[in-house]
């Protein structure tokens, strides 16, 4: 009878303890705040606030409390495979500052995978992020990959930038978009575009085609590496050209006669080697080729002027000679009349 009494007392105490602590066991699982834990440990709070608090007494700059994940390896021992660490940055009562970091284990070496600084900045691959998100890699290759499951010729993944405006909402102000042009295995083709917002209207500012051609203000580069739909202002433009027309000054170069040039202009209504007004209107102007053609014309005109100057000088000399002969004849005639 006494044994039964103490057994009932023990069971009652255990039930009282579990009821007061709100801890329940279901098989090998433990529940805090729940009678049906779905994992080895499940915590369920009935009110707002912290559900789990882990504390440790450390000084500023030292490693604080954390969570470590371990697994049994082939040797039969429990080894750390990753976890969450904290660090107390400042222990002043009025200015507590702490940071968090997620770590993994690679070849038994600890890798700080992601860090959250005390100011909220997030670093991936760096423990000292200098912006809201900073990604750093110690190896070559992609630093960030953004993926999306889309069909060919559909909008792919992108990045959108938003800002808080006067009405208190976050509005789109620009971004980067991608587009899958061809999804055939072994022949993937994609394009990129940078866009801005002007009076709430989306403006495609810069487009990069799948072949690398770039369009500013237009997505249709028409086969050019750079196409600009608008004005360009630059301090210098360098055009690389071959076959510059210095050959005009070679002794064996044959120029058109001025009569032939006059006939060409009368028939075509523009200079040789230069495009017509209609051609420029339809196809634009090749700056390099037009400068080369103009240089050729300038060099030919220079030769024409030199030739005409030589002709003029020859005529001038002939005129001086003829004038001397005329003056001599006049003098002889005058002397003859004076004698009579």
Secondary structure, DSSP 8 states (H G I E B T S, - for coil): -HHHHHHHHHHHHHHHHHHHHTEEEETTEEEES-SS-SSSEEE--SSSS-S--------TTSB---EEEEEE-TTS-EEEEEEEEEEEEEEETTEEEEEEEEEEEETTEEEEEEEE-TTS-EEES-SS-SSSEEE--SSSS-S--------TTSB---EEEEEE-TTSSEEEEEEEEEEEEE--TT--EEEEEEEEEETTEEEEEEEE-TTS-EEES-S--TT-SEEESS----S------SS-GGGGGSTT-----HHHHHHHHHHHSS-TTS--HHHHHHH---HHHHHHHHHHHHHHHHHHHHHHHHHHHHHHHHHHHHHHHHHHHHHHHHHHHHH-
